[in-house]
Amino acid sequence: MKDGVRARYTLEFKREAVRLVHGGEKVGTVARTLGVSGQSLDNWVKAEAAGRLSDVRGKAVMAEQMEIARLKAELSRVRMERDILKKATVYFAKESR
């Protein structure tokens, strides 16, 4: 929260954020990527699980912003997978000697 202004997010934005968390991303990573607090995202995940995630009118998030956030999260996941594969390659190359 900057300058005492409370951000409000659309239901679509919240659902996309929750979908990223359910897709395997960590809450902290998704929160940083989307620019929301980790606590808010955690609350959205809990509300979704309880069937109480609701829409709040206010700060509108455009579809392009949601797509960019989704792609950043996917890029983060792919980089992590690549790093794991690099380490595995080094490990197995040493083992085969």
ZAROMI-610756 format. One record per atom (N, C-alpha, C): residue in one letter; x, y, z. Coordinates in Angstrom, 2 decimals. Layout:
REM residues N
(pt "A", (X, Y, Z)),
...
//
This chain:
REM residues 97
(pt "M", (0.85, -1.16, 0.00)),
(pt "M", (0.00, 0.00, 0.00)),
(pt "M", (0.90, 1.23, 0.00)),
(pt "K", (0.78, 2.06, -1.02)),
(pt "K", (1.60, 3.26, -1.14)),
(pt "K", (0.74, 4.49, -0.92)),
(pt "D", (1.23, 5.41, -0.14)),
(pt "D", (0.54, 6.68, 0.12)),
(pt "D", (-0.85, 6.48, 0.67)),
(pt "G", (-1.10, 5.40, 1.37)),
(pt "G", (-2.40, 5.17, 1.99)),
(pt "G", (-3.50, 4.83, 1.01)),
(pt "V", (-3.16, 4.57, -0.23)),
(pt "V", (-4.17, 4.22, -1.24)),
(pt "V", (-4.28, 2.71, -1.29)),
(pt "R", (-5.48, 2.20, -1.14)),
(pt "R", (-5.70, 0.76, -1.15)),
(pt "R", (-6.04, 0.30, -2.56)),
(pt "A", (-5.28, -0.64, -3.06)),
(pt "A", (-5.52, -1.16, -4.41)),
(pt "A", (-6.71, -2.11, -4.38)),
(pt "R", (-7.48, -2.10, -5.44)),
(pt "R", (-8.61, -3.01, -5.58)),
(pt "R", (-8.44, -3.75, -6.90)),
(pt "Y", (-8.71, -5.03, -6.86)),
(pt "Y", (-8.49, -5.87, -8.03)),
(pt "Y", (-9.78, -6.54, -8.46)),
(pt "T", (-9.87, -6.77, -9.75)),
(pt "T", (-11.06, -7.41, -10.30)),
(pt "T", (-11.05, -8.90, -9.94)),
(pt "L", (-12.22, -9.50, -10.04)),
(pt "L", (-12.36, -10.93, -9.78)),
(pt "L", (-11.51, -11.74, -10.76)),
(pt "E", (-11.46, -11.30, -12.01)),
(pt "E", (-10.66, -12.01, -13.01)),
(pt "E", (-9.19, -12.02, -12.63)),
(pt "F", (-8.69, -10.87, -12.15)),
(pt "F", (-7.30, -10.77, -11.75)),
(pt "F", (-7.01, -11.71, -10.58)),
(pt "K", (-7.91, -11.72, -9.61)),
(pt "K", (-7.74, -12.58, -8.44)),
(pt "K", (-7.74, -14.05, -8.85)),
(pt "R", (-8.68, -14.41, -9.71)),
(pt "R", (-8.75, -15.81, -10.15)),
(pt "R", (-7.51, -16.24, -10.91)),
(pt "E", (-6.98, -15.34, -11.75)),
(pt "E", (-5.76, -15.66, -12.48)),
(pt "E", (-4.59, -15.84, -11.52)),
(pt "A", (-4.51, -14.99, -10.51)),
(pt "A", (-3.45, -15.11, -9.51)),
(pt "A", (-3.56, -16.44, -8.76)),
(pt "V", (-4.77, -16.79, -8.37)),
(pt "V", (-5.00, -18.06, -7.66)),
(pt "V", (-4.68, -19.24, -8.57)),
(pt "R", (-5.01, -19.13, -9.85)),
(pt "R", (-4.72, -20.19, -10.81)),
(pt "R", (-3.21, -20.42, -10.91)),
(pt "L", (-2.44, -19.33, -10.90)),
(pt "L", (-0.98, -19.47, -10.95)),
(pt "L", (-0.45, -20.19, -9.72)),
(pt "V", (-1.02, -19.89, -8.56)),
(pt "V", (-0.59, -20.56, -7.33)),
(pt "V", (-0.96, -22.04, -7.39)),
(pt "H", (-2.17, -22.34, -7.84)),
(pt "H", (-2.59, -23.74, -7.96)),
(pt "H", (-1.79, -24.48, -9.03)),
(pt "G", (-1.22, -23.72, -9.97)),
(pt "G", (-0.41, -24.31, -11.03)),
(pt "G", (0.99, -24.70, -10.57)),
(pt "G", (1.31, -24.42, -9.31)),
(pt "G", (2.60, -24.85, -8.79)),
(pt "G", (3.54, -23.73, -8.42)),
(pt "E", (3.20, -22.50, -8.74)),
(pt "E", (4.05, -21.38, -8.38)),
(pt "E", (3.90, -21.07, -6.90)),
(pt "K", (4.94, -20.54, -6.29)),
(pt "K", (4.89, -20.16, -4.89)),
(pt "K", (4.14, -18.85, -4.73)),
(pt "V", (3.45, -18.69, -3.61)),
(pt "V", (2.66, -17.49, -3.36)),
(pt "V", (3.53, -16.24, -3.45)),
(pt "G", (4.71, -16.28, -2.85)),
(pt "G", (5.61, -15.13, -2.87)),
(pt "G", (6.04, -14.74, -4.27)),
(pt "T", (6.34, -15.74, -5.09)),
(pt "T", (6.77, -15.49, -6.46)),
(pt "T", (5.65, -14.86, -7.27)),
(pt "V", (4.46, -15.42, -7.17)),
(pt "V", (3.32, -14.88, -7.91)),
(pt "V", (3.00, -13.47, -7.43)),
(pt "A", (3.05, -13.25, -6.13)),
(pt "A", (2.75, -11.93, -5.57)),
(pt "A", (3.72, -10.89, -6.11)),
(pt "R", (5.02, -11.22, -6.11)),
(pt "R", (6.01, -10.26, -6.64)),
(pt "R", (5.79, -10.01, -8.12)),
(pt "T", (5.51, -11.07, -8.87)),
(pt "T", (5.30, -10.94, -10.31)),
(pt "T", (4.11, -10.04, -10.62)),
(pt "L", (3.03, -10.21, -9.87)),
(pt "L", (1.81, -9.44, -10.12)),
(pt "L", (1.79, -8.10, -9.42)),
(pt "G", (2.69, -7.89, -8.49)),
(pt "G", (2.73, -6.62, -7.78)),
(pt "G", (1.68, -6.49, -6.70)),
(pt "V", (1.33, -7.60, -6.07)),
(pt "V", (0.37, -7.57, -4.96)),
(pt "V", (1.08, -8.09, -3.71)),
(pt "S", (0.49, -7.85, -2.56)),
(pt "S", (1.11, -8.35, -1.33)),
(pt "S", (0.89, -9.86, -1.22)),
(pt "G", (1.84, -10.52, -0.61)),
(pt "G", (1.74, -11.96, -0.40)),
(pt "G", (0.55, -12.32, 0.47)),
(pt "Q", (0.26, -11.48, 1.45)),
(pt "Q", (-0.88, -11.73, 2.34)),
(pt "Q", (-2.19, -11.67, 1.57)),
(pt "S", (-2.31, -10.68, 0.68)),
(pt "S", (-3.54, -10.57, -0.12)),
(pt "S", (-3.73, -11.81, -0.98)),
(pt "L", (-2.66, -12.23, -1.63)),
(pt "L", (-2.75, -13.41, -2.49)),
(pt "L", (-3.08, -14.65, -1.68)),
(pt "D", (-2.48, -14.78, -0.51)),
(pt "D", (-2.78, -15.91, 0.36)),
(pt "D", (-4.26, -15.89, 0.77)),
(pt "N", (-4.78, -14.70, 1.06)),
(pt "N", (-6.20, -14.57, 1.40)),
(pt "N", (-7.08, -14.97, 0.22)),
(pt "W", (-6.69, -14.60, -0.99)),
(pt "W", (-7.47, -14.95, -2.18)),
(pt "W", (-7.49, -16.47, -2.37)),
(pt "V", (-6.35, -17.12, -2.15)),
(pt "V", (-6.27, -18.58, -2.30)),
(pt "V", (-7.20, -19.25, -1.30)),
(pt "K", (-7.16, -18.77, -0.04)),
(pt "K", (-8.04, -19.34, 0.99)),
(pt "K", (-9.51, -19.07, 0.67)),
(pt "A", (-9.83, -17.86, 0.19)),
(pt "A", (-11.20, -17.52, -0.16)),
(pt "A", (-11.70, -18.38, -1.32)),
(pt "E", (-10.84, -18.63, -2.29)),
(pt "E", (-11.21, -19.47, -3.43)),
(pt "E", (-11.51, -20.88, -2.96)),
(pt "A", (-10.69, -21.41, -2.06)),
(pt "A", (-10.90, -22.75, -1.54)),
(pt "A", (-12.23, -22.84, -0.78)),
(pt "A", (-12.61, -21.76, -0.12)),
(pt "A", (-13.87, -21.75, 0.64)),
(pt "A", (-15.05, -21.31, -0.22)),
(pt "G", (-14.79, -20.96, -1.49)),
(pt "G", (-15.86, -20.54, -2.38)),
(pt "G", (-16.37, -19.13, -2.10)),
(pt "R", (-15.50, -18.29, -1.51)),
(pt "R", (-15.93, -16.95, -1.15)),
(pt "R", (-15.14, -15.86, -1.86)),
(pt "L", (-14.43, -16.17, -2.93)),
(pt "L", (-13.68, -15.16, -3.66)),
(pt "L", (-14.67, -14.26, -4.38)),
(pt "S", (-14.61, -12.96, -4.09)),
(pt "S", (-15.61, -12.05, -4.66)),
(pt "S", (-14.95, -10.92, -5.43)),
(pt "D", (-15.75, -10.26, -6.21)),
(pt "D", (-15.31, -9.15, -7.04)),
(pt "D", (-15.33, -7.86, -6.25)),
(pt "V", (-14.32, -7.05, -6.45)),
(pt "V", (-14.27, -5.72, -5.85)),
(pt "V", (-14.05, -4.73, -6.98)),
(pt "R", (-14.95, -3.81, -7.12)),
(pt "R", (-14.82, -2.80, -8.18)),
(pt "R", (-13.73, -1.82, -7.79)),
(pt "G", (-13.01, -1.35, -8.76)),
(pt "G", (-11.96, -0.39, -8.49)),
(pt "G", (-10.89, -0.48, -9.55)),
(pt "K", (-9.68, -0.72, -9.13)),
(pt "K", (-8.54, -0.78, -10.03)),
(pt "K", (-8.74, -1.87, -11.08)),
(pt "A", (-8.92, -1.48, -12.30)),
(pt "A", (-9.13, -2.44, -13.38)),
(pt "A", (-7.78, -2.90, -13.91)),
(pt "V", (-7.65, -4.17, -14.13)),
(pt "V", (-6.43, -4.75, -14.67)),
(pt "V", (-6.75, -5.23, -16.07)),
(pt "M", (-6.02, -4.70, -17.03)),
(pt "M", (-6.29, -5.04, -18.42)),
(pt "M", (-5.83, -6.46, -18.74)),
(pt "A", (-6.43, -7.02, -19.77)),
(pt "A", (-6.10, -8.38, -20.18)),
(pt "A", (-4.62, -8.51, -20.53)),
(pt "E", (-4.05, -7.47, -21.12)),
(pt "E", (-2.64, -7.51, -21.48)),
(pt "E", (-1.76, -7.62, -20.24)),
(pt "Q", (-2.14, -6.91, -19.17)),
(pt "Q", (-1.38, -6.99, -17.93)),
(pt "Q", (-1.46, -8.39, -17.33)),
(pt "M", (-2.62, -9.00, -17.40)),
(pt "M", (-2.78, -10.36, -16.88)),
(pt "M", (-1.94, -11.34, -17.69)),
(pt "E", (-1.92, -11.16, -19.02)),
(pt "E", (-1.14, -12.04, -19.88)),
(pt "E", (0.35, -11.88, -19.59)),
(pt "I", (0.80, -10.66, -19.40)),
(pt "I", (2.20, -10.41, -19.09)),
(pt "I", (2.55, -11.08, -17.76)),
(pt "A", (1.69, -10.95, -16.78)),
(pt "A", (1.94, -11.57, -15.47)),
(pt "A", (2.00, -13.08, -15.60)),
(pt "R", (1.09, -13.66, -16.38)),
(pt "R", (1.08, -15.11, -16.58)),
(pt "R", (2.36, -15.57, -17.27)),
(pt "L", (2.79, -14.81, -18.29)),
(pt "L", (4.00, -15.18, -19.01)),
(pt "L", (5.24, -15.04, -18.14)),
(pt "K", (5.28, -14.03, -17.27)),
(pt "K", (6.41, -13.89, -16.34)),
(pt "K", (6.48, -15.08, -15.40)),
(pt "A", (5.34, -15.49, -14.89)),
(pt "A", (5.31, -16.64, -13.99)),
(pt "A", (5.75, -17.91, -14.72)),
(pt "E", (5.30, -18.07, -15.95)),
(pt "E", (5.69, -19.26, -16.73)),
(pt "E", (7.18, -19.23, -17.03)),
(pt "L", (7.71, -18.06, -17.36)),
(pt "L", (9.14, -17.93, -17.62)),
(pt "L", (9.95, -18.29, -16.38)),
(pt "S", (9.48, -17.86, -15.23)),
(pt "S", (10.14, -18.19, -13.97)),
(pt "S", (10.17, -19.70, -13.76)),
(pt "R", (9.05, -20.36, -14.01)),
(pt "R", (8.97, -21.81, -13.85)),
(pt "R", (9.89, -22.52, -14.82)),
(pt "V", (9.92, -22.08, -16.07)),
(pt "V", (10.75, -22.71, -17.09)),
(pt "V", (12.23, -22.52, -16.77)),
(pt "R", (12.61, -21.34, -16.27)),
(pt "R", (14.01, -21.12, -15.88)),
(pt "R", (14.41, -22.06, -14.75)),
(pt "M", (13.51, -22.25, -13.79)),
(pt "M", (13.80, -23.15, -12.68)),
(pt "M", (13.98, -24.57, -13.20)),
(pt "E", (13.12, -25.00, -14.11)),
(pt "E", (13.23, -26.34, -14.68)),
(pt "E", (14.55, -26.49, -15.45)),
(pt "R", (14.92, -25.45, -16.19)),
(pt "R", (16.18, -25.48, -16.94)),
(pt "R", (17.36, -25.64, -16.00)),
(pt "D", (17.36, -24.89, -14.91)),
(pt "D", (18.46, -24.97, -13.95)),
(pt "D", (18.56, -26.36, -13.33)),
(pt "I", (17.43, -26.96, -13.05)),
(pt "I", (17.42, -28.32, -12.50)),
(pt "I", (18.01, -29.29, -13.51)),
(pt "L", (17.64, -29.14, -14.78)),
(pt "L", (18.17, -30.02, -15.82)),
(pt "L", (19.67, -29.83, -16.01)),
(pt "K", (20.15, -28.60, -15.89)),
(pt "K", (21.59, -28.36, -15.99)),
(pt "K", (22.33, -29.10, -14.88)),
(pt "K", (21.82, -29.00, -13.67)),
(pt "K", (22.46, -29.66, -12.54)),
(pt "K", (22.43, -31.18, -12.71)),
(pt "A", (21.31, -31.70, -13.21)),
(pt "A", (21.21, -33.14, -13.43)),
(pt "A", (22.19, -33.60, -14.50)),
(pt "T", (22.36, -32.80, -15.54)),
(pt "T", (23.30, -33.14, -16.61)),
(pt "T", (24.72, -33.22, -16.07)),
(pt "V", (25.10, -32.25, -15.25)),
(pt "V", (26.44, -32.25, -14.66)),
(pt "V", (26.62, -33.48, -13.77)),
(pt "Y", (25.62, -33.77, -12.97)),
(pt "Y", (25.68, -34.92, -12.06)),
(pt "Y", (25.86, -36.22, -12.83)),
(pt "F", (25.06, -36.44, -13.85)),
(pt "F", (25.14, -37.68, -14.59)),
(pt "F", (26.39, -37.76, -15.47)),
(pt "A", (26.91, -36.62, -15.91)),
(pt "A", (28.15, -36.62, -16.69)),
(pt "A", (29.31, -37.06, -15.79)),
(pt "K", (29.33, -36.62, -14.53)),
(pt "K", (30.37, -37.03, -13.60)),
(pt "K", (30.26, -38.52, -13.27)),
(pt "E", (29.02, -38.98, -13.13)),
(pt "E", (28.77, -40.37, -12.75)),
(pt "E", (29.15, -41.35, -13.86)),
(pt "S", (29.04, -40.94, -15.11)),
(pt "S", (29.30, -41.85, -16.23)),
(pt "S", (30.80, -41.99, -16.53)),
(pt "R", (31.64, -41.22, -15.89)),
(pt "R", (33.10, -41.31, -16.15)),
(pt "R", (33.71, -42.48, -15.47)),
//
